[in-house]
Amino acid sequence: MQHDISMTVADICFSLRFPTIRYTNFFKRKYVKYLRRKGRERAITFPYVVDYPIQRLPFLKFNMYFRNIACSVLKKHGGLILHGSALVHNNLGYVFVGPPGAGKSTMRKLFSDYTCLGDDTAIVRKVGKRYYMFGSPFYQKTNIAYSNVKIPLRGVYILKQATITKLVHLSYAESLSQILANTFMSTVNSLSDERTKTISLVMHMIDEIPIVMLNFEKKRSLLESVVFRKPTT
C-alpha cells in the first residue's frame, strides 16, 4: 500500500509517495511547513508525483533527489532554483548567488535578523506579470526547511568579496553567463533540452529583474546602504 504526502512548493503541488506509513510520517515532520492545506486555490493543482526510490535513500539524499525533480517541474512553470541565499527586507526578496566561498553564508550571517528563505537554494518564479522569491523546502547548510512564503523579487546579486563595497553593472552577456553558472540543472530531461529551457528562462528574467555584481567587504553598515536601501520610485 502506498502513502502520499501532498505539499506545495512555489505554488506548485507535489505528491510525495512512500511505501509505508512510517516513512510518510517521518517526511511529514521534515516538510511540515510545505504540507498542502485548504485555501491555496492559486496553486497549480495538477500533482507532480515523486515516488520514493526502491533503494530507500537516506533523508538528505532523498532531499537532493526531490530537488532534482522539483527543478525540472519548476522550469515548466517559469521557475528556477538558483545556487544562492535568499533574504527578505521590507517585504522584498534579495537573492545572492555565487560559487562555494563567494559569501552566500556570510550574507545570511551578517543579516541574521532578516528573514531567510534559503541558504544555498533560492527559488524564483514568474507568476502573472511579476517575479517572486519563494521559500525553499530543501534542507541545506542550516538543515531546516524555510518558511513557505512568496515575496516579490527585488534583484539578484552576483557575489564577489573585495576591499570596497559597490555595485557593478553587468552587460547582458555577463548577466546571462553568471546566472547560468549559478542555476541548478535537472537530470530528469536530456542535457540539451534542459540547457535550452534554462537559457530561455534566464533570458526572460534578465529582461525584468536587476542582475548586478556585488563587490563587498564584510561590513553590515556598508551593505545596508548599498544593497538594502529603499528602492526609488
DOTORTI-719802 format. One record per residue (C-alpha): residue in three letters; y, z negated, x. Coordinates in steps of 0.02 Angstrom, whole numbers, padded with zeros to 5 digits, always signed. Layout:
REM DOTORTI-719802
ALAYZX ...
//
This chain:
REM DOTORTI-719802
MET+00000+00000+00000 GLN+00171+00049+00066 HIS+00328-00056+00051 ASP+00505+00014+00054 ILE+00674-00057+00101 SER+00823+00034+00025 MET+00978+00024+00135 THR+01146+00111+00153 VAL+01219+00169+00320 ALA+01387+00260+00320 ASP+01371+00277+00131 ILE+01205+00369+00152 CYS+01047+00297+00076 PHE+00894+00272+00185 SER+00724+00210+00133 LEU+00627+00121+00270 ARG+00441+00124+00233 PHE+00323-00008+00304 PRO+00133-00035+00292 THR+00135-00221+00248 ILE+00246-00347+00158 ARG+00256-00447+00320 TYR+00344-00304+00410 THR+00452-00270+00258 ASN+00517-00449+00251 PHE+00546-00451+00439 PHE+00653-00293+00434 LYS+00745-00353+00279 ARG+00806-00502+00381 LYS+00858-00389+00525 TYR+00955-00266+00415 VAL+01012-00386+00280 LYS+01194-00325+00288 TYR+01138-00148+00251 LEU+01019-00176+00106 ARG+01069-00065-00038 ARG+01147-00155-00183 LYS+01202-00102-00356 GLY+01380-00044-00370 ARG+01377+00075-00220 GLU+01381+00231-00329 ARG+01481+00328-00200 ALA+01335+00325-00080 ILE+01232+00483-00059 THR+01087+00437-00170 PHE+00951+00552-00106 PRO+00846+00433+00002 TYR+00801+00485+00177 VAL+00630+00408+00207 VAL+00596+00332+00378 ASP+00411+00292+00400 TYR+00363+00152+00516 PRO+00262+00232+00658 ILE+00074+00205+00656 GLN+00081+00127+00830 ARG+00189-00014+00757 LEU+00334-00011+00876 PRO+00418-00173+00929 PHE+00582-00200+00836 LEU+00702-00140+00971 LYS+00603+00019+00997 PHE+00597+00047+00809 ASN+00785+00019+00811 MET+00805+00168+00930 TYR+00681+00270+00827 PHE+00783+00236+00670 ARG+00946+00278+00761 ASN+00873+00445+00815 ILE+00831+00491+00635 ALA+00997+00425+00568 CYS+01088+00528+00698 SER+01010+00686+00628 VAL+01043+00637+00447 LEU+01225+00592+00481 LYS+01258+00763+00554 LYS+01200+00842+00391 HIS+01341+00746+00306 GLY+01485+00765+00428 GLY+01445+00613+00534 LEU+01420+00572+00718 ILE+01358+00425+00820 LEU+01467+00404+00973 HIS+01422+00307+01130 GLY+01564+00183+01111 SER+01630+00019+01048 ALA+01717+00010+00880 LEU+01861-00110+00845 VAL+01966-00139+00690 HIS+02151-00185+00695 ASN+02270-00186+00546 ASN+02133-00103+00442 LEU+02122+00046+00561 GLY+01972+00096+00666 TYR+01980+00124+00854 VAL+01833+00197+00949 PHE+01820+00177+01138 VAL+01694+00292+01222 GLY+01631+00318+01397 PRO+01478+00311+01508 PRO+01400+00145+01562 GLY+01527+00042+01658 ALA+01678+00130+01584 GLY+01739-00026+01494 LYS+01669-00023+01317 SER+01607-00202+01328 THR+01767-00252+01418 MET+01871-00192+01270 ARG+01762-00288+01149 LYS+01777-00448+01253 LEU+01966-00431+01281 PHE+01989-00415+01093 SER+01852-00533+01035 ASP+01963-00590+00890 TYR+01965-00413+00819 THR+01829-00357+00700 CYS+01695-00262+00795 LEU+01587-00132+00705 GLY+01483-00078+00854 ASP+01474-00121+01038 ASP+01376+00030+01101 THR+01360+00143+00948 ALA+01510+00193+00845 ILE+01477+00285+00681 VAL+01612+00405+00621 ARG+01602+00519+00469 LYS+01717+00627+00366 VAL+01719+00577+00184 GLY+01826+00686+00073 LYS+01980+00733+00173 ARG+01979+00586+00293 TYR+01878+00520+00440 TYR+01810+00344+00433 MET+01727+00224+00554 PHE+01575+00132+00486 GLY+01483-00024+00535 SER+01330+00004+00644 PRO+01162-00071+00593 PHE+01085-00030+00761 TYR+01052-00178+00874 GLN+01148-00155+01036 LYS+01207-00265+01179 THR+01254-00410+01066 ASN+01086-00397+00975 ILE+01161-00402+00800 ALA+01190-00282+00655 TYR+01376-00269+00622 SER+01465-00281+00454 ASN+01429-00139+00332 VAL+01607-00081+00301 LYS+01710+00080+00303 ILE+01878+00087+00393 PRO+01999+00235+00413 LEU+01984+00304+00590 ARG+02144+00295+00694 GLY+02084+00379+00853 VAL+01954+00399+00990 TYR+01994+00341+01166 ILE+01906+00400+01324 LEU+01899+00250+01440 LYS+01943+00256+01624 GLN+01979+00098+01722 ALA+02139+00112+01826 THR+02282+00012+01901 ILE+02407+00070+01769 THR+02380+00066+01581 LYS+02433+00227+01498 LEU+02376+00361+01377 VAL+02340+00533+01447 HIS+02338+00678+01325 LEU+02194+00799+01347 SER+02178+00985+01319 TYR+02067+01045+01178 ALA+01931+01093+01302 GLU+01941+00924+01389 SER+01931+00832+01223 LEU+01780+00935+01172 SER+01691+00905+01337 GLN+01725+00717+01338 ILE+01669+00687+01158 LEU+01512+00793+01178 ALA+01467+00693+01333 ASN+01480+00533+01231 THR+01391+00587+01071 PHE+01212+00538+01034 MET+01095+00685+01013 SER+00943+00678+00899 THR+00772+00744+00948 VAL+00723+00773+00767 ASN+00784+00954+00772 SER+00772+01086+00908 LEU+00892+01061+01053 SER+00987+01222+01016 ASP+01010+01179+00832 GLU+01061+01002+00873 ARG+01188+01057+01002 THR+01262+01191+00887 LYS+01284+01067+00744 THR+01356+00935+00859 ILE+01484+01054+00936 SER+01540+01109+00762 LEU+01564+00930+00702 VAL+01656+00876+00859 MET+01773+01027+00848 HIS+01816+00982+00669 MET+01851+00801+00719 ILE+01963+00851+00865 ASP+02068+00954+00744 GLU+02107+00800+00639 ILE+02088+00643+00746 PRO+02186+00599+00905 ILE+02074+00607+01059 VAL+02158+00535+01215 MET+02111+00470+01387 LEU+02149+00285+01406 ASN+02181+00235+01586 PHE+02180+00046+01581 GLU+02184-00113+01680 LYS+02103-00268+01609 LYS+02260-00345+01533 ARG+02261-00376+01347 SER+02451-00377+01328 LEU+02468-00202+01403 LEU+02328-00132+01296 GLU+02404-00207+01140 SER+02570-00119+01172 VAL+02492+00047+01222 VAL+02343+00064+01103 PHE+02361-00054+00956 ARG+02545-00032+00919 LYS+02585+00006+00738 PRO+02571+00194+00703 THR+02736+00282+00674 THR+02760+00361+00504 
//
